Amino acid sequence: MVKKELDILVISDVHLGTYGCHAKELLNYLSSVNPKQVILNGDIIDMWQFSKSYFPESHVQILRKILKFASEGIPVHYLTGNHDEVLRKFADSSMGNLHLANKLLLELNGEKAWFFHGDVFDVTMQHSKWLAKLGAIGYDSLILLNSLVNWLLVKMGKKKYSFSRRIKASVKEAVKFINKFEQTASDIAIAKGYDYVICGHIHQAEMKEVSSTNGKVTYLNSGDWVESLTALEYRSGVWNIYTYDAKDFHGRQEEQENLKDKMDIESLLHKLMHIGN
């Protein structure tokens, strides 16, 4: 399979360790691209709901794939989110080509791109973390129920249905929150003189120009791998939102390389630790 060449790949909100995570689909996608740089923009591993009783092999394969990117010389930036906030105490540390940070600033063709997860703008996160965690459990349960419903719909030859998207689109407060999130992130980026602001957190892929009295900025969001199954791709100076389509992978193996047999996590970490030595 010819892999798509990318300058930068951005994914966020994978939520490994939860039932809603579409790890197999993500592995298909990661195996189809050849990025020069990878940015993991928060909530990759869901440490709020992490349980030893549920972390299937497909989820482990994602970790192997990410570490394999780094071991092959591809810079991988893991930016922390709220669900993996426990990693923030280790921010600004590196192991070979694997870099852990809370935010990232890159210069792309003379323009400044600011990457961060975005939970800092979530009032619930800042003042009622217990409520946010309760909401996360409810969301995961909704996704699990939705998966069962969609399985039945497919069996009946009908289209899949998203409970969460329906709720987001119909509840005024949810729409207001998303709009405020995008505007707030953009306003701060404009004030800092950045050309792009790239977030995750709200599980809604987006790319648009946002203006204020002080200027304008391009706002981007990488979406998620729970419902939207989206990523951001940057190639030859152009940003694009990628949306997973199972038809593109029909008849192909989920992962062309056998990551488990070829290189396990221990050997990957060993290789990473010895890069540059």
N, C-alpha and C positions, 0 to 999 in steps of 0.2 A: 504494500500500500504506500503510495506517495504521500508523504506528510506535508501539511500546510506549514510554510515557513512564516514565523511571526517574529517581530522585534520584541514585543511585550505581550504576555498573557496575564490577564487579571481574573481571578475567581474569588468569590467570597461566600460566606454563609453555606458551607457544605454540611455542617452539623453532623460530622462523623460520630457515631455512637447513638444515633436516634433512628427510630423506625422510618421517619420521613426522608432520610437521606437517600438520594439516587446514586449510590456509589458505582454501580455497574455502568450506568450511563456516563458518569463522569470519567470512568476509566477508559471507556470507548473513546471519548473525546480527547483526553490527554494523550492517548496512544496515536491520535491522528494528527498531532501538531508537533512542530519542532521549534520551540521558542528560544530566543536568545536571552530572555529574562522572564522570570515568573514572579508575580506579586500575588500573595495570598492575603486578601484584605479582610481578615478577621472571621471569627466563628467557624474555623475549619474543623476543629475538634470541639464538640459540645461538652464542656466540662461541667456544666450545670446539671446535666442529666446523664453524665457518664456512669456506666454500670459494667462491671466485669461480665455480667450475664448476657450483655448484648453488645458485642463488637465483632461482627462477622468477618470472614475472610475477605470479602469484597471491600470492606472498610480498611482493613490492614493493607490491602493492595494499593489503595490510594496513597497511604503513607510511604509505601515502598517506591511508588512511582515518583512522588515528590522528592524523596531522598536520592533517587536515581538521577533525576535532573541535576541536583546539586553535585553529585559525585562525578558527573560527566562535564563539569566545568560551567554549568549554567547557573548564574546568580539567582537564588531563590530568597525573596524577602517575605518573611512571615510577619504581618502586621496584626497586632492583637485586637480582639473584639471583646464584647461583653461576655460572651459565652466561654471564651478562653482567656479571661482577664487574669487568671492566676499566673499566666506567663509574663504579665507586665513587670513583675519584679526582676525579670531577667532581660528586660528590654535593653537595646543597644549592645547586644553581645552577638558574636559570630562564631561559627564553627565551619571552617572552610568556606564554601560558597553559600552556606545557609546562614541568613542574617535575621535576627529577631529585633523588632522595633515596634513602636506605637504609631509612628507615622513615617512618611517617606517623601522626599522632594527630589524630583528628577528634572533635568533639563533635556527637552526633546526638540531638536531642530531649532534651538534658540528660544524655546518657550518653556515656561515653568509648569510642571505638573505636580500637584499636591495629592498624595494618597493617604487616606486614613479610614478607619471603619465607619465612624460616625455616631456611635452610641453616646458620645459626649453631648449631643444635642437632644437626647431623649430624656425628658423631664422625669419620666417614670423610673428610668435607670438611675438617675442622680438622687432621687428623694424617696423612692419606694421600691428598692431592689427586690424585696420579698414579693411584691405584687408583680414585678416583671418576671420573676422566676415562676410564679404561679401561672402567669399568662403563657409562658413558654411551655409548661407542661400541658396546658389546655390546647395550645396550638399543635403540639406534637400528637395529642390524642385526636384532634380534628383531622390531621393529615392521615393518621392511621385509619380512621373511619372512612375518610374520603378514598383511600386506596382500595378498601373493600368494595365501596360503592362503584368505583370506576371499573374494578375487575368484573363486577356483575354487568355493568353497562356495556363493556366490550364483548362479553359473552352473548349479549342480546343484540349485538351489532350496532350499538348506539355510541355517540361521541362521549368522551370523558367530560367530567364536570368538576370545577374547582370551587369548593365551599369557601375557601379563604379569599380567593379573588372576588367572588360574589359579595362577600361581606365587606371587603375593602372598598369595592366600587359603590356599594349602597349606603354605607354608614358615613354620614357627613363628617364626623369627628376623625375617622380614619383618613379620609381624603384631605381634610385640613392638616392633619399631622404630617402627611407625606409632602404636601405643598410647602408647609412651614420648614420641614427638614431640608428640602432642596434649596429654598430661598436662604435659609440661615447659613448653610454650608457655602453657598455661592457668595453671599455678602462678605463673609470672612475672607474667602479666597480673593475677592476683588480688592478688599482693603489691604491684603498682603501683596497685591500686585501679581498674582498668579494667573496663568492663562487657562489652566484646567484644574478642576477639583474632582477627585475620583473616590467614591464612597461605596459602602455596602450597607448592611444593617437592616434596611427596610424591605428587603426581598423583592425589589421592583426595579428591573433593569430600565435604564433611561439614558438618553443622550440628547442634550438640548442646550441652547444658549440662554443664559439668565442675565438679565440686566438690572442695574440699580442706578441711582443718581450719581454714583461714583465710577461707573464703568460696566464692563460685562465680562463674563467668564463662561467657559464651556463646562457644564455639569454632567458627569457621567456616573452611572451606578451599575455594578456588575451583576445585580440580581441575586440569584441563589441556585442551589442544587437540591432544593426540596420540592419546589413547585415549578418555577420558571425554567430551570435548567439552562441558565444563560452564563455567558462570560463576556469579557471585553477583550478585543484583539486590536493590537496596534501594529500596523505594517506600512512601511514607506510613507510615514508621516500622516497616516489616516487612521482614525478610530472607527471601530465597528462593533456592534452588538451581535454576538453569536447566540443562536437559539438552537438547542439540540433537537434533532429530528431522527427518530429511530430508523426511518427509511434509508437514511444515509449509511447506516451500518448493517443493513439487512444482509444476512449471509456471511458476515465477517465474524471472526473470533473477537470476543470482548477485549482481549489484550493479546496482541501479536507475540509479545515476548512473555515468557513464563517468568514473571518477576520473583515468584517464590523459589523456583529452582535455580534461576540464574544468579540471584544475589539477594540474600536475606538482609533484614534490617541491621543485624549486628555487623555484617561485613560492610554494609553501606556506611554505617557510622564510623567504622574503622578507617574506611577510605577517605571520608570527609575530614577526619581529624588529622590525616597525614598529607592533605593537600598543601602544597607550598613548602613542605619540609624536605 
